[in-house]
Amino acid sequence: MDDSPVVNLNLNPHHQRYYYHDLSDHLQSGYPISNPEPEVGVDGKPVARIEIGDVGYISPLGKFVRLFNVHLEPGVNGQPALIDLPEGFVPTPPKPNMIHLTSRNTPMFAHIPWVSERWGEKVLRQLRGHRTASSDKIGPGAILATPQITNANGYLMPGIRSEDALNTIHYVKHAQQNAKSWHEFASRRLGLELDDLIFVTGVDRAAMWATAVHDGKKVQALDFGPKASYPDEEALNEAESYWKEYLQSLLDRCNETLRRSGKHRRGEKDDADEKYEMEQRRLLEKRECLRGLDYDQAVFLRYVRAKRRDQQGVTPTVHHQSIAGTSSEYLLEKNDYFVGSSGRERLTKALQFTDYLEPALDYILKYSDADTAVAHSRQLYRLPGSFWEKCLDAWLMVEDGVGVLSTERTPGARRLSIAQVLLDLFGVA
C-alpha cells in the first residue's frame, strides 16, 4: 500500500504546469486554472470575481490576478485609479447582447488514459509463456472535479456556468492596438513580460472544485475549494479527506476495470463491483461535508494573448506532454522554486508562461515582420498545416508592428508568399 503523502498541487509549479498542459491538451476548453479561488485583497476579503475584459496574469499559486478591466471606469468596481492604469487608458464599453451564457452539468473533467502495451512487449511476454497477463496500465493525467450543488430550495444546480464574448475579433483588435502600452505598464509595475498577460474573453465558473494530478495509480497532488466557505480547520480537513478518498476510489476503479477487461461478460458483476458500489454510497453520504454555493470560482479561462519577438528570433517553447513512462518522473520532480505566501512574488527560477496559443503566436512571428503577435483560441482553426494550406489559406495582418491571423476579407490582410513557404518546408526558394 502506497502511503506517501498527497501534496498541495498549488505549492509546486511543476504540478501546476502538468495540470494545465494535460487538461488543456485533452479538453481544449480553455486555460484550466489550477487554483480557481479568487485572489484575496489587502483587507482579507476576496477581490472582484474574474470578468470578461480583465487583463491579468497567472500567479505562482495558480490564481488569476487581475490588473485592470478594459470596460471599467477608473476607481469603479475594483478598477484601479487612473494613475495605476496603463498610460493613455480609455475604457471601452462592452457591446450589448454580445455575451453568451450557458451551463454544464459535467461533474468531472478527468484524463485517465489507458496505455496499451507495445507490440514488442506483447511478443516478448508470449515468448516467455505469459499468455494471459497484460501490461496495459493507466497512465498519468490530471483531474478537475466540479460537482453539482443543491440550492436552498432543494434543486440540483449545474456544476459550471459559462460566459463568453461573442465578438472575440473585437477583443483581438483591442489587444493588437494596446499590446505595447500594456507591456510597458506590466513590466514597469510588476516585472512581467507581455507573454505573461492574458486578456479574458470567456470564463467557466463553479461553486466548488477539486484539482489533482495522478501517476495512474495514486493521486499525487490535490487542491480543493472554496476554502473560504469552511468555518474551521476541522471542516477543511474533513473536506480534504473526502476528496482524497473520492479521487483515489476513481483511480482504483479504473485500474480494476482495466485489469479485468476481457475476463467478464458485459453486465456480469462480482465482489469487486459490489465493493465499489458500497464505497460510492459511503462517499455520497460523506459528501455533505463539502461547502460552496456561489458561482465565483473560475475553473476555465478563454482569452487573447500576445507574444514578443526576442532579439534572436522566436522564443522556443517546450511543452510537457503526458507520455507513458516519463510523466510519472516528471510529476515527482522535486520543487526547487520559491513561492511567496501572497502569490505575487517572482520565482527564483522563472518558468516561461506557455499555453495552447503558442503555435499560433510563433507562426505569426515566423511568417511576418511583426515585433509582437496576438491570437485567440477561436483563431486556431486558421492556423495552416500542410504545404497547400500555407500557400492558399494563410493570411496575416500587421499593424504598427503587431501581427494577427486574419482572412482575405480583412482590409490590409496579406497572404504568405510561396517563397517563404518553400524556404520553410524544403530549404529552397
C-alpha positions, -999 to +999 in steps of 0.1 A: +000+000+000+014+034-011+012+056+020+032+086+005+015+119+013-007+138-012+009+172-016-008+206-023-010+209-061-006+247-060+026+248-039+045+231-067+050+249-101+058+215-118+024+201-107+006+233-118+022+231-153+015+195-157-022+200-147-025+228-172-008+210-201-025+177-196-061+191-192-058+217-219-044+192-244-071+167-235-101+190-233-094+221-255-118+241-233-095+270-225-069+275-198-077+253-167-070+273-136-053+251-110-064+273-081-099+288-090-104+305-057-104+344-061-073+363-050-076+379-015-071+416-011-051+435+015-083+437+036-085+399+038-116+397+015-118+381-019-113+406-048-138+411-075-145+379-095-130+374-129-150+391-157-148+394-194-124+423-202-100+416-174-063+419-182-040+400-157-017+370-152-015+336-135+003+339-102+028+313-088+000+300-066-021+291-097-046+320-093-056+346-119-046+381-107-065+410-123-045+442-131-074+461-147-105+457-168-108+474-202-146+480-197-145+497-163-140+534-154-111+542-131-120+536-094-152+516-102-159+480-090-123+473-081-108+491-110-075+509-100-073+547-101-062+563-133-026+568-121-024+530-116-036+521-151-016+519-184-007+552-200-035+566-222-061+542-208-096+548-220-124+524-210-143+507-239-180+500-230-189+464-237-213+459-267-248+449-256-262+414-263-227+401-271-223+377-241-233+341-244-244+323-212-246+285-209-245+259-182-228+225-180-236+196-157-203+178-163-192+167-127-157+158-137-131+166-163-107+137-160-078+125-181-072+089-171-055+074-202-052+037-208-017+029-220-016-003-241+014-025-240+037-022-271+038-048-298+073-058-289+065-062-252+035-083-261+056-107-283+083-110-256+057-117-230+042-145-251+076-160-259+082-162-222+050-182-218+030-154-201+000-155-224-028-142-202-011-114-183-011-080-198+010-049-192-018-025-201-020+002-174-034+036-165-012+064-175-006+097-157-031+126-160-050+154-144-085+157-129-109+187-124-140+178-103-169+203-104-198+186-086-234+198-089-248+216-059-282+217-042-296+252-037-317+264-007-349+252-024-336+216-029-330+219-066-299+204-082-279+232-099-253+228-127-217+223-119-205+251-142-219+283-156-201+297-186-198+333-201-183+340-235-179+372-255-193+366-290-173+394-306-138+379-300-124+397-330-132+430-313-110+419-283-082+407-306-082+441-323-082+459-289-052+438-278-035+445-311-039+482-306-029+483-269-003+454-265+027+478-263+012+501-236+001+470-216+036+455-218+052+488-207+028+490-177+032+454-166+069+454-170+074+487-151+049+478-123+054+441-118+084+430-138+061+409-161+067+401-197+040+407-224+039+369-227+026+366-191-005+388-197-039+373-207-070+393-218-101+374-207-129+368-232-147+339-215-149+322-181-163+290-167-174+293-131-181+266-105-194+267-069-169+241-057-140+222-072-111+199-067-079+198-089-055+169-089-027+152-108-021+114-106+005+089-118-021+063-129-022+045-095-023+072-069-033+109-066+000+127-061-012+163-057-045+178-048-062+211-040-098+220-035-121+249-026-135+273-020-117+272+013-133+305+025-166+285+028-153+263+056-157+276+092-126+260+107-096+238+102-115+206+112-141+212+084-113+218+059-095+186+069-128+167+066-133+180+030-097+173+021-102+137+033-133+133+012-116+144-020-086+122-014-109+092-009-132+101-038-104+106-064-084+076-052-115+054-055-119+066-091-084+056-099-087+022-082-119+016-101-103+024-134-073+001-127-096-027-116-117-023-148-086-025-169-072-055-150-105-074-155-111-064-191-119-094-213-124-117-183-161-110-176-191-107-198-207-073-200-233-068-173-218-095-150-210-084-115-186-097-089-174-089-054-152-060-067-183-043-083-203-046-051-174-033-030-171-003-053-208+004-051-207+003-013-178+027-013-197+051-036-227+050-013-204+058+017-187+087-001-221+101-012-231+103+024-198+119+033-202+145+005-223+166+028-191+180+043-184+200+011-192+237+011-198+261-018-229+280-030-218+309-052-205+306-087-174+326-081-147+300-087-131+304-122-121+269-134-115+277-172-105+309-189-106+318-226-086+348-237-064+368-261-027+366-255+003+383-271+040+373-275+070+394-284+098+385-308+131+385-289+164+397-303+174+362-315+140+354-331+111+334-319+115+322-283+115+284-283+088+267-263+090+233-246+056+215-239+055+188-213+032+160-227+017+131-208+039+104-224+038+069-207+070+061-188+082+097-185+053+117-170+055+099-136+091+110-131+081+145-143+053+146-117+076+135-090+103+160-099+115+179-068+104+215-064+133+239-063+113+271-067+103+297-041+067+306-039+057+336-017+028+335+007+008+362-012+013+345-046+028+377-061+065+371-056+086+361-085+100+326-087+138+323-081+139+304-114+114+318-139+091+294-156+080+307-190+043+310-193+031+288-222-003+277-234-022+262-264-018+295-283+020+291-286+018+275-321-004+304-335+018+331-319+050+315-331+035+311-366+027+348-368+062+358-357+078+334-381+059+344-412+057+381-407+079+411-398+058+418-367+075+425-334+045+412-315+019+385-322-016+384-309-040+354-310-072+340-296-082+303-292-111+308-317-085+317-344-066+284-341-086+269-369-070+295-392-035+281-384-024+264-416-008+229-415+000+214-449+020+230-478-012+238-497-029+253-467+001+276-462+000+286-498-038+291-501-052+298-466-026+317-447-035+353-442-017+377-418-023+413-409+003+435-393-004+470-379+022+491-361+044+461-356+017+438-341+005+408-362-026+387-361-041+357-380-066+371-405-088+363-435-088+376-471-119+396-463-100+418-437-087+451-452-049+451-451-045+413-447-019+397-469-012+361-479+021+343-473+045+343-502+052+309-518+089+317-515+085+318-477+067+285-476+092+268-498+121+280-478+105+268-446+094+234-458+122+224-482+151+248-475+148+263-511+131+293-525 
